[in-house]
Amino acid sequence: MKRKQAGVSLSGLLVAAFILAVVALLGMKVVPEVIEYFQIVKAVKSITSDPGPKNSVADVRKAFDRHATIDNISSIGAQDLDITKEGGEVVVSFAYEKRVPLFGNVSLLLYFEGSSKE
């Protein structure tokens, strides 16, 4: 009696390796941008929850510049923040796009937005 062989064929292995390579490429390119987004959200929430003086728009922008320097935030600057007051409370919001080149002339466009109110 012949036994049927079990295992992965060469073509199956190549397809799986290709899919794994594409996922790894996307992960290596996208994960740093997502991490930077969460750093921006953390900085914005830290600025609005800090009991220090933040009466003016200039104070909030200076505080964000300090956070951006420490956390190495380069996607947005203090001038890109929308600063408003709602019910006597300072609300800082932002939105930006990030284009991530993948290979050749193919790139991925990521849109990020956040607020201290969330």
C-alpha positions, 0 to 999 in steps of 0.5 A, a space after each residue: 500500500 502506498 501512503 499519501 505524502 503530507 506536507 507543503 508543496 513548493 508553490 504553496 511555500 512560495 505563496 505563503 512566503 510572498 504573503 508574509 513578506 508583504 505583511 512584514 513590509 506593511 508592518 515595518 512601514 506603518 507601525 512607526 507612523 501609528 506609534 507617532 500618532 499615539 505619541 501625539 494623542 498622549 501629548 495633547 491629552 497631557 497638555 490639557 490635563 496638566 494643571 499648569 498655566 494654559 490660558 492662551 493659545 500661545 501657552 498651549 502651542 509652547 507646551 506642545 512644542 516641548 512635548 514634540 521635542 521630547 517625543 520626537 514628533 515630526 508629523 505635525 507642529 504646534 501651528 497645526 493644532 486647532 485650539 478651542 475652549 468649550 465650557 471653559 475647558 481647553 480642547 486641542 484637536 488635530 488632523 493630518 495625512 501621512 504618505 508612506 512609500 511602499 515600493 516603486 511609485 506605490 504609496 499608502 495614504 494614512 489619515 490621522 485625527 484626534 482630540 483631547 476631548 476623546 
